[in-house]
Amino acid sequence: MKLLVFSDNHKDIASIDRLIAANLDADRIISLGDSEMAEAALSSRGIFGVRGNYPWEPNFPDELIFVFAGHRTLITHGHHYYVKTGLYSLTQKALDTDCDLVLFGHTHQYAIVEQANIIFLNPGSTMYPKSGGKRTYAVVLISEERIVCNIFDLDSNLALLTYVKKY
């Protein structure tokens, strides 16, 4: 299964259309919030997800838990878990809900971290990356046997970071 994941696009519809066009084979397209787009604009593109901390967010839930190929996945923007100061609260939530993959945004910095046997993936931001970084998104290839996480540069579609975990 192929998950296309983005966060913090802040009304930038053109970038979302571009990353979708580059990944037409995605099984699911997930917004991690701060899209500032109308729910209809997201849904018409096959996007589902969670709301962020901006007041103009779609009527999406604060968090979701899905099972993809046998892997419980927590989907959240991250602001309720204080992710700008670390992953402690988010780790506790993942452990409490028996999730082995967590998708979150909010920091505008891409990252793939494993701790407590949980993969944490932040796709960065398609609009306002921190520290002058690249505009990024993520692709997660998930099967019962492994999870492959990739962070891509939105402008070049080149992989910047890859992480593989076998089960």
Residue pairs with C-beta under 8 A, 6 or more apart in sequence:
1 27
1 28
1 68
1 69
1 141
1 142
1 143
2 23
2 25
2 26
2 27
2 28
2 139
2 140
2 141
2 142
3 26
3 27
3 28
3 29
3 30
3 68
3 103
3 138
3 139
3 140
3 141
3 142
4 19
4 20
4 23
4 26
4 28
4 29
4 30
4 137
4 138
4 139
5 30
5 32
5 103
5 121
5 123
5 137
5 138
5 139
5 140
6 16
6 19
6 30
6 31
6 32
6 123
6 126
6 137
6 138
7 31
7 32
7 33
7 34
7 52
7 77
7 104
7 105
7 106
7 122
7 123
7 124
7 125
7 126
8 32
8 33
8 34
8 52
8 105
8 106
8 108
8 124
8 125
8 126
8 127
8 128
9 15
9 16
9 31
9 34
9 35
9 36
9 37
9 125
9 126
9 127
10 34
10 35
10 36
10 54
10 125
10 127
10 128
11 35
11 36
11 37
11 127
12 126
12 127
13 37
13 41
15 126
15 127
15 135
15 154
16 35
16 37
16 45
16 47
16 126
17 45
18 154
19 126
19 137
19 152
19 154
20 26
20 29
20 45
20 46
22 157
23 139
26 139
28 48
28 68
29 45
29 46
29 47
29 48
30 47
30 48
30 49
30 75
30 103
31 42
31 47
31 48
31 49
31 50
31 60
32 49
32 50
32 52
32 75
32 76
32 77
32 78
32 103
32 104
32 105
32 106
32 123
33 49
33 50
33 51
33 52
33 53
33 54
33 57
33 60
33 76
33 77
33 105
33 106
34 52
34 53
34 54
34 57
34 77
34 105
34 106
35 42
35 49
35 52
35 57
35 58
36 54
36 56
36 57
37 58
38 58
39 58
39 59
39 60
42 48
42 49
42 58
42 60
48 60
49 60
49 64
49 75
50 60
50 61
50 62
50 63
50 64
50 75
50 76
50 77
51 57
51 58
51 59
51 60
51 61
51 62
51 77
52 77
52 79
52 105
52 106
53 77
53 79
53 106
62 76
62 77
62 80
63 74
63 75
63 76
63 80
64 74
64 75
64 76
65 72
65 73
65 74
65 75
65 97
65 99
66 72
66 73
66 75
67 73
68 101
68 142
69 142
69 143
69 144
70 144
71 100
71 101
71 142
71 144
71 147
72 97
72 98
72 99
72 100
72 101
73 99
73 100
73 101
73 102
73 103
74 90
74 93
74 94
74 97
74 99
74 101
74 102
74 103
74 104
75 103
75 104
76 90
76 93
76 102
76 103
76 104
77 104
77 105
77 106
78 90
78 104
78 105
78 106
78 107
78 122
79 106
81 87
81 89
81 90
81 93
81 104
82 88
82 89
83 89
83 90
83 104
83 106
83 107
83 122
84 106
84 107
87 113
87 115
87 120
90 102
90 104
90 120
91 115
91 116
91 118
91 120
93 99
94 100
94 102
94 116
94 118
94 120
95 116
95 118
99 118
100 117
100 118
100 119
101 118
101 119
101 121
101 140
101 142
101 147
102 118
102 119
102 120
102 121
103 121
103 122
103 123
103 138
103 140
104 120
104 121
104 122
105 122
105 123
105 125
106 122
107 122
107 130
108 124
108 125
108 128
108 129
108 130
109 122
109 124
109 125
109 129
109 130
109 131
109 133
110 122
110 123
110 124
110 129
110 133
110 136
110 138
110 151
110 160
110 161
111 120
111 121
111 122
111 124
112 119
112 120
112 121
112 122
112 149
112 151
112 161
112 163
113 119
113 120
114 120
114 163
114 165
119 147
119 149
119 163
119 165
121 138
121 140
121 149
123 136
123 137
123 138
123 151
124 133
124 134
124 135
124 136
124 137
124 138
124 151
125 135
125 136
126 135
126 136
126 137
126 154
127 135
129 135
129 136
134 153
134 154
134 155
134 160
135 153
135 154
135 155
136 151
136 152
136 153
136 154
136 160
137 151
137 152
137 154
138 149
138 150
138 151
138 152
139 149
139 150
139 152
140 147
140 148
140 149
140 150
141 147
141 148
141 150
142 148
144 167
145 166
145 167
146 164
146 165
146 166
146 167
147 164
147 165
147 167
148 162
148 163
148 164
149 161
149 162
149 163
149 164
150 159
150 161
150 162
151 159
151 160
151 161
151 162
152 158
152 159
152 160
153 159
153 160
